[in-house]
Amino acid sequence: MSVSESNNCVQGITGSVALVTGASSGLGAHFAQLLAGKGAHVVLAARRTDRLNELYQRIVDEGGQAMVSCMDVTCEHSVSDALGAIQDALGPVSLLINNAGMADSRSFLKLDEASWQNTLDVNLSGAWRVAHQVTRQMVESGRPGCILNIASILGLRVGFGHSAYAASKAALVQLTRSMALELAPKGIRVNALCPGFIQTEINAEYFATEQGQRYLESTPAGRAGRLDELDGAVLLLCSDAGSFINGVALPVDGGHLLGTV
């Protein structure tokens, strides 16, 4: 093994079958590349397979291992079919980053039934659905596992115009804690990552506006976070370095939770 290969090995991640949902863009795509760079065989899951195929090629070109999986987290059959195919090809999933999510920012009075339900279906029920089926695979295989649910600081605090999103992420934090309590005896750790405002292709346009800049400047860090500033937390919570960390909701937000905005 070369020095560079040795540096990329992370115990608990290297050699794992790592499923990343919502991997077609943003945080999910970044997490997938991060894990692949540390030696995981990464399964890229989302509904948009065209974007997944592009990511797959980038990972392979960089010497990583990946597999594309078409998965709609709101559909039980889609999740079960995808997990069956993954198990047939690679074996049971040992690491899950439950990242698929959506936001439909509306004030509470403008929120309608469809928007409310869709937000909960993806952010909460979808996360539960994937985690439930993955953990059953883990238990049946008799192997330890690790789950990282991607929540948000809006699961720990509120923000104007985000009632449905905040409710779904707060529920995901509580789901994380309940899972951690029940699954620990089976060798499965479950934690939540709660990012603050991280610049991605989805929010870059807003953050470039005068209003967006004023908002960021009012936060303790005075700026949006970078994707790579989540890497340390993800690697800690997903690897054996965090083997005694279970049931936490870890904010990575530049101190935003300490502020007043």
C-alpha positions in Angstrom: 0.0 0.0 0.0 1.3 3.4 -0.9 1.6 6.3 1.5 -1.3 8.1 -0.2 -3.4 5.0 0.0 -2.6 4.6 3.6 -3.6 8.2 4.4 -6.9 7.6 2.7 -7.8 4.6 4.9 -10.2 5.4 7.7 -11.1 2.5 10.0 -14.8 1.9 9.9 -15.2 3.6 6.5 -12.6 1.9 4.3 -14.1 -1.3 2.8 -17.6 -0.4 4.0 -20.7 -0.5 1.8 -21.8 3.1 2.2 -25.3 4.2 1.0 -25.8 7.9 0.5 -29.3 9.1 -0.3 -29.9 12.3 -2.1 -26.5 11.9 -3.7 -27.4 13.7 -7.0 -26.3 17.1 -5.8 -25.3 19.3 -2.9 -24.4 17.8 0.4 -25.1 14.2 -0.7 -22.8 14.4 -3.7 -20.1 15.8 -1.5 -20.5 13.2 1.2 -20.4 10.4 -1.5 -17.1 11.7 -2.9 -15.7 12.1 0.6 -16.5 8.5 1.6 -15.2 7.1 -1.7 -12.0 9.0 -1.2 -11.6 7.2 2.2 -12.0 3.7 0.6 -15.7 3.0 0.9 -17.7 1.4 -1.8 -20.3 4.1 -2.2 -23.8 3.6 -3.4 -25.2 6.7 -4.9 -28.9 6.9 -4.5 -31.5 9.4 -5.7 -34.3 9.8 -8.3 -32.2 11.7 -10.8 -29.9 9.0 -12.2 -28.4 11.3 -14.9 -26.8 13.3 -12.2 -25.8 10.1 -10.4 -24.1 8.7 -13.5 -22.0 11.9 -13.8 -20.9 11.6 -10.1 -20.2 7.9 -10.5 -17.8 8.7 -13.4 -16.0 11.3 -11.3 -15.5 8.9 -8.4 -14.3 6.1 -10.6 -11.9 8.5 -12.5 -10.4 9.4 -9.1 -9.8 5.7 -8.3 -12.9 5.2 -6.1 -15.6 2.6 -6.1 -19.2 3.4 -6.6 -22.6 2.0 -7.7 -25.7 3.9 -8.9 -29.0 3.1 -7.4 -32.3 4.7 -8.5 -34.3 5.3 -5.2 -37.3 7.3 -4.3 -37.3 7.5 -0.5 -41.0 8.3 -0.4 -41.9 4.9 -2.0 -41.5 1.7 0.1 -41.2 -0.5 -3.0 -38.5 1.7 -4.5 -36.4 1.6 -1.3 -36.8 -2.2 -0.8 -36.0 -2.9 -4.5 -32.9 -0.7 -4.4 -31.7 -2.3 -1.2 -32.2 -5.8 -2.5 -30.2 -5.0 -5.6 -27.4 -3.4 -3.4 -27.2 -6.5 -1.2 -27.1 -8.8 -4.2 -24.2 -6.8 -5.7 -22.2 -5.7 -2.7 -23.6 -7.3 0.4 -25.5 -5.5 3.2 -25.1 -1.8 3.7 -22.9 -1.1 6.7 -22.9 2.7 6.6 -25.9 4.9 5.8 -25.9 8.7 5.2 -29.6 9.5 5.3 -29.3 12.8 3.3 -32.3 13.0 1.0 -34.4 16.0 1.8 -36.3 19.0 0.6 -37.3 22.5 1.7 -40.3 24.5 0.6 -39.9 27.8 2.4 -43.3 29.4 3.1 -44.6 31.4 6.0 -47.0 29.4 8.3 -50.1 31.1 7.0 -49.2 30.4 3.3 -48.3 26.7 4.0 -50.8 24.4 2.4 -51.6 20.7 3.0 -49.6 19.4 0.0 -46.4 21.4 0.9 -46.6 20.3 4.6 -47.2 16.6 3.7 -44.5 16.5 1.0 -41.9 18.0 3.3 -42.7 15.4 6.0 -42.8 12.6 3.5 -39.3 13.3 2.2 -37.5 14.6 5.3 -39.0 12.4 8.0 -40.8 9.4 6.6 -38.3 9.0 3.8 -35.4 9.0 6.3 -37.3 6.5 8.6 -38.1 4.3 5.6 -34.5 3.9 4.4 -33.1 3.6 8.0 -35.7 1.0 9.0 -34.9 -1.3 6.0 -31.1 -0.7 6.2 -31.0 -1.5 9.9 -33.0 -4.7 9.4 -30.3 -5.7 6.8 -27.6 -4.9 9.4 -29.3 -7.0 12.1 -29.9 -9.9 9.9 -26.3 -9.9 8.7 -25.1 -9.8 12.3 -22.7 -7.0 11.5 -22.2 -3.7 13.2 -23.3 -0.6 11.4 -23.5 3.2 11.4 -26.2 5.6 10.4 -25.8 9.4 10.0 -29.1 11.3 9.6 -28.6 14.7 8.0 -30.8 17.1 10.0 -30.3 20.8 10.3 -29.8 23.6 12.9 -33.4 24.3 12.0 -34.2 21.1 13.8 -32.7 22.7 16.9 -34.0 26.2 16.5 -36.6 27.9 14.3 -36.4 30.4 11.5 -39.1 32.5 9.8 -40.8 30.8 6.9 -39.5 27.3 7.7 -42.2 25.8 9.9 -42.6 22.5 7.9 -38.9 22.1 7.4 -38.0 22.8 11.0 -40.7 20.4 12.3 -39.5 17.6 10.0 -35.8 18.1 11.0 -36.7 18.4 14.7 -38.6 15.1 14.4 -35.6 13.6 12.6 -33.3 14.6 15.6 -35.7 12.8 18.0 -35.9 9.8 15.7 -32.1 9.7 15.7 -32.0 9.6 19.5 -34.7 6.9 19.7 -32.9 4.8 17.1 -29.6 5.2 19.0 -31.1 4.0 22.2 -32.8 0.9 20.7 -30.1 -0.1 18.2 -27.0 0.3 20.4 -27.2 -3.2 21.8 -27.2 -4.5 18.3 -23.9 -2.7 17.4 -25.5 0.0 15.4 -24.6 3.7 16.1 -27.0 6.4 15.0 -26.2 10.1 15.0 -27.5 13.3 13.4 -25.5 16.0 11.7 -27.1 19.5 11.9 -25.5 21.8 9.3 -26.0 25.5 9.4 -26.1 27.5 6.1 -23.7 25.7 3.8 -23.2 27.1 0.3 -24.4 24.7 -2.4 -25.7 25.1 -5.9 -29.2 25.4 -4.5 -28.7 28.4 -2.3 -25.7 30.1 -4.0 -27.9 32.5 -6.0 -29.6 33.7 -2.8 -26.4 34.1 -0.9 -25.1 36.3 -3.8 -27.9 38.8 -3.4 -27.7 41.8 -1.2 -30.3 40.4 1.2 -28.5 37.1 1.4 -25.2 38.8 2.1 -26.8 40.9 4.9 -28.2 37.8 6.5 -24.9 36.0 6.5 -23.1 39.0 7.9 -25.5 39.0 10.8 -24.5 35.5 11.9 -21.5 34.9 14.2 -19.3 33.5 11.4 -20.3 36.3 9.0 -20.5 33.9 6.1 -21.9 30.6 4.8 -20.0 27.4 5.5 -18.1 25.5 2.8 -19.0 21.9 2.0 -15.5 20.7 3.1 -16.1 22.2 6.6 -18.5 19.4 7.2 -15.9 16.7 6.4 -14.4 16.4 9.9 -17.7 15.9 11.6 -18.9 13.4 9.0 -15.7 11.3 9.2 -15.8 11.4 13.0 -19.4 10.2 13.2 -19.1 7.6 10.5 -15.7 6.1 11.5 -14.3 4.1 14.4 -12.9 7.4 15.7 -16.4 8.1 16.9 -17.1 4.6 18.2 -18.3 5.9 21.6 -20.5 8.7 20.1 -24.1 7.6 19.8 -27.4 9.6 19.7 -25.9 13.0 19.3 -27.2 15.9 17.1 -24.0 17.7 16.2 -24.3 21.3 14.9 -21.7 22.5 12.4 -22.9 26.0 11.9 -20.1 28.5 12.6 -21.8 29.4 15.9 -25.1 30.2 14.3 -27.1 28.6 17.2 -25.5 31.2 19.5 -26.8 34.1 17.5 -30.1 35.9 17.5 -31.0 35.7 13.8 
